[in-house]
Amino acid sequence: MEIRRRTLSLVLLLAAAFPFLSPPAAADAAQVPSSMASMGDSITRGFNACGFYVDCTSRSWSTGSSTTVNSHYLRLRAANPSLVAYNDGRSGAKVADMQGQAQQAVSQGVGYVTILIGANDACTSSESSMTSVADFESRFRAAMQTLTTGLPSAAIFVASIPDVKRLWEVGKDSSSARTAWAAFGICQSLLVRPRSTDTADVQRRDRVRQRVADFNAVLARVCGEQATCRYDGGAVFGYPFALSDISTWDYFHPNTNGQRLLAQMTYAAGFPWLDT
């Protein structure tokens, strides 16, 4: 009996000192909203996750219905079976499109909103055409204002932009990836001349990555100004994804496994109803 009491005391002590060792809490059905919406670009639309150059919204990390991905929607629906989800994202969207998507989410009267935006603001046809940090902040702030004014009680989750330079790192030695990037003109601000080690190209890639980091700083700052908003703390940006997580249609968008990983890490990083 004494050994069992000591063991229980040790377990309780560890749980208090290291809460991340404890199993994740289940969603509280009383707090789960009746509707949610996702805002964003092709990543949120599940683009190329199930076919060639098509949106696969069923495999969206946020609002998808695929049990393989296990999106925020499915995790929430386990607690509230009547949950309705809207995917308001648009493939190709940039931060300039967030105002319109925010207005759409407001019109839907949702109680939970996820946002993943910014990759297309850095992944452009050339380095000079990237969105400026000031413009990114102005437009994102306006969209957030629309959301918080129109949906004052809605929980808002903002995911960080993936590290696009990581894409170059894992794909540059793949002839298939290089061919796709060139053929489809993908993210040429970063991916043009992928095997070059010239100083100009090395510095250009670093500048594109820094632009993404600066965008993420904006997302964190603007989200942090709102009591109803939670940022992922850079979880998506910091994740070391592999080439096997990327669609072989274009070697740019997450495949089904990539979407599953996005759902997993963002849910853990920002799901508001896990708080006790």
C-alpha positions in Angstrom: 0.0 0.0 0.0 2.8 2.4 0.9 4.5 1.8 -2.6 1.2 2.4 -4.3 0.7 5.7 -2.4 4.2 6.8 -3.3 3.6 5.9 -6.9 0.3 7.9 -7.0 2.0 10.9 -5.4 4.8 10.8 -8.0 2.3 10.6 -10.9 0.4 13.6 -9.5 3.6 15.5 -9.0 4.7 14.9 -12.5 1.3 15.9 -13.9 1.5 19.1 -12.1 5.1 19.9 -13.1 4.7 18.7 -16.7 1.1 19.2 -17.8 2.0 18.3 -21.4 2.5 14.7 -20.2 -1.2 14.5 -19.4 -3.6 13.3 -22.0 -5.3 16.1 -24.0 -8.6 17.2 -22.5 -11.8 16.5 -24.5 -13.8 19.3 -26.0 -16.5 20.6 -23.6 -19.8 20.1 -25.4 -21.3 23.1 -23.6 -18.7 25.4 -25.1 -18.4 24.1 -28.6 -20.2 26.5 -31.0 -22.9 25.4 -33.5 -21.0 26.7 -36.5 -17.5 27.5 -37.7 -15.8 28.9 -40.7 -12.3 28.7 -42.2 -10.6 31.6 -43.9 -7.5 31.3 -46.0 -6.0 30.1 -49.3 -5.4 26.9 -51.2 -4.0 25.1 -48.1 -7.3 25.6 -46.3 -9.1 24.5 -49.5 -7.1 21.2 -49.5 -5.9 22.0 -53.0 -4.2 19.0 -54.7 -4.7 16.8 -51.7 -7.0 14.4 -53.6 -6.5 15.1 -57.3 -4.8 17.1 -60.0 -5.2 20.8 -59.5 -8.6 20.7 -57.7 -9.8 21.8 -54.3 -10.3 19.0 -51.9 -12.2 20.7 -49.2 -13.1 17.3 -47.6 -9.4 17.1 -46.7 -9.0 20.6 -45.3 -7.1 20.7 -42.0 -9.8 23.1 -40.7 -13.3 22.2 -42.0 -12.7 18.9 -43.8 -14.8 15.8 -43.4 -12.1 13.2 -44.0 -11.5 11.0 -41.0 -7.9 10.5 -42.2 -7.2 14.2 -41.8 -9.3 14.5 -38.6 -9.9 18.3 -38.9 -10.9 20.8 -36.3 -14.4 20.3 -37.6 -14.5 16.6 -36.9 -12.8 17.0 -33.5 -15.4 19.6 -32.6 -18.3 17.6 -34.0 -17.5 14.7 -31.7 -18.7 17.0 -28.9 -21.4 18.8 -30.9 -22.9 16.6 -33.7 -25.0 19.5 -35.0 -21.9 21.6 -35.8 -22.0 23.2 -39.2 -18.8 24.2 -41.0 -18.2 26.7 -43.9 -15.0 26.8 -45.9 -14.7 30.4 -46.9 -11.1 30.1 -48.2 -10.2 30.5 -51.8 -7.3 29.0 -53.7 -4.8 31.7 -54.7 -6.0 34.1 -51.9 -3.7 36.7 -50.4 -4.1 38.8 -47.3 -6.0 41.4 -49.5 -8.8 38.8 -49.8 -9.2 38.4 -46.0 -11.7 41.4 -45.7 -14.1 39.7 -48.0 -13.8 36.3 -46.3 -14.2 38.0 -42.9 -17.4 39.6 -44.1 -18.6 36.2 -45.3 -17.9 34.6 -42.0 -19.8 37.4 -40.2 -22.8 36.9 -42.5 -22.7 33.2 -41.5 -22.8 34.1 -37.8 -20.3 31.5 -36.8 -18.9 31.0 -33.3 -15.4 29.8 -34.4 -13.1 31.0 -37.1 -9.7 29.6 -38.3 -7.3 31.7 -40.4 -4.3 30.5 -42.4 -3.1 33.2 -44.8 0.2 34.7 -46.2 1.9 32.0 -48.2 0.8 33.6 -51.5 2.0 37.0 -50.3 5.5 35.7 -50.1 5.4 33.0 -52.8 5.0 35.2 -55.9 6.4 35.4 -59.4 9.4 37.4 -58.2 10.9 38.7 -55.0 9.9 42.3 -55.9 6.2 41.3 -56.2 6.0 40.1 -52.6 3.5 41.9 -50.4 5.1 44.5 -48.1 5.0 43.9 -44.4 3.2 47.2 -43.9 0.5 46.3 -46.4 0.1 42.8 -44.9 -0.5 44.3 -41.5 -2.9 46.9 -42.6 -5.1 44.4 -44.5 -4.9 41.7 -41.8 -5.8 44.2 -39.1 -8.8 45.4 -41.1 -10.1 41.8 -41.6 -9.6 41.2 -37.9 -11.6 44.3 -37.0 -14.4 43.1 -39.2 -14.4 39.7 -37.5 -14.3 41.0 -33.9 -16.9 43.7 -34.6 -19.3 41.4 -36.4 -18.7 38.3 -34.3 -17.7 39.7 -30.9 -18.1 36.4 -29.0 -16.5 34.1 -31.7 -13.2 32.4 -31.0 -10.6 33.1 -33.7 -7.6 30.9 -34.3 -4.7 32.1 -36.4 -2.2 29.7 -37.7 1.4 30.7 -38.6 2.5 30.6 -42.3 4.6 27.5 -43.1 8.3 28.0 -43.6 8.5 28.1 -47.3 12.3 27.8 -47.3 11.8 24.4 -45.8 10.0 23.4 -49.0 13.1 24.3 -51.0 15.3 22.4 -48.5 13.4 19.2 -48.8 12.6 19.4 -52.6 15.7 21.0 -54.2 17.4 17.6 -54.8 14.2 16.0 -56.3 14.1 16.2 -60.1 10.3 15.8 -59.9 9.9 18.7 -57.5 12.2 21.0 -59.6 10.4 20.1 -62.8 7.0 20.9 -61.2 8.2 24.2 -59.7 9.5 25.3 -63.1 6.6 24.0 -65.2 3.9 25.6 -63.1 5.9 28.7 -62.1 5.5 27.9 -58.4 6.8 30.3 -55.8 9.5 31.7 -58.1 10.4 34.4 -55.6 11.9 31.5 -53.6 12.1 28.4 -55.9 13.7 29.8 -59.1 17.2 28.3 -59.7 16.7 25.9 -56.8 20.1 24.2 -57.1 22.1 27.5 -57.4 24.5 28.2 -54.6 25.3 31.7 -55.9 25.4 34.3 -53.1 22.6 36.3 -54.8 20.3 33.2 -54.8 21.2 32.2 -51.2 20.5 35.7 -50.0 17.2 35.9 -52.0 15.9 32.7 -50.3 16.8 34.1 -46.9 15.0 37.3 -47.6 11.8 35.4 -48.7 12.0 33.4 -45.5 12.4 36.5 -43.5 9.4 38.0 -45.2 7.3 35.0 -44.0 8.8 35.4 -40.5 7.8 39.1 -40.6 4.3 38.2 -41.7 4.0 35.8 -38.8 5.1 38.5 -36.4 2.2 40.6 -37.7 -0.2 37.7 -37.3 0.9 37.2 -33.7 0.8 40.9 -32.8 -2.6 41.6 -34.3 -4.2 38.4 -32.9 -2.7 39.2 -29.5 -4.6 42.5 -29.4 -7.9 40.6 -29.3 -9.1 38.7 -26.3 -11.0 36.3 -28.5 -8.0 35.4 -30.7 -5.3 32.8 -30.3 -2.2 32.5 -32.4 -0.4 29.1 -32.8 2.8 30.4 -31.4 4.7 29.6 -34.6 3.8 25.9 -34.5 3.2 25.6 -38.2 6.2 27.7 -39.2 8.5 25.7 -37.0 7.3 22.3 -38.1 10.0 20.4 -40.1 7.8 18.9 -42.7 9.1 16.3 -45.1 8.8 15.9 -48.9 6.4 13.0 -48.2 3.9 15.5 -46.7 3.7 17.4 -50.0 1.4 16.7 -52.9 3.3 15.1 -55.8 1.0 17.0 -58.2 2.9 20.2 -57.7 5.4 19.6 -54.8 4.0 22.7 -53.1 0.7 22.0 -51.3 0.2 19.6 -48.4 -1.1 16.2 -49.4 -3.5 14.3 -47.2 -0.9 13.4 -44.6 0.3 17.1 -44.6 -3.3 18.2 -44.0 -3.5 15.7 -41.1 -0.3 17.1 -39.6 -1.7 20.6 -39.9 -4.9 19.6 -38.2 -3.0 17.9 -35.4 -0.5 20.6 -34.6 -3.0 23.6 -34.9 -5.6 21.9 -32.8 -3.1 21.3 -30.1 -1.6 24.8 -30.4 -4.8 26.8 -30.4 -8.0 25.0 -29.7 -9.8 27.4 -27.3 -12.0 24.9 -25.7 -9.2 22.8 -24.3 -8.8 25.4 -21.6 -10.1 24.3 -18.2 
